[in-house]
């Protein structure tokens, strides 16, 4: 039986603006993949599929969407940067 864990999702740029805050605390089942947090974000942020090029970092380490989460993890969602 999965145990629930607490994680913190850090939001940057337009994600932060859409949420109206820079972080979201979530409770998820243990071993939830980091890519699944997108669907758990507040209304206004995850109304569409994740944007192309979205990158995930778990505890300051770039991670693939299938990386399992553990209690206390900090997730950063980083959008692609454009410009020149």
Protein Blocks (a to p, Z undefined) as FASTA:
>chain_A
ZZddddddddehjlmmmnopabdcddddehiafklmmmmpcehilmpccdehiacdeehi
acdfklccdehiacddddddedZZ
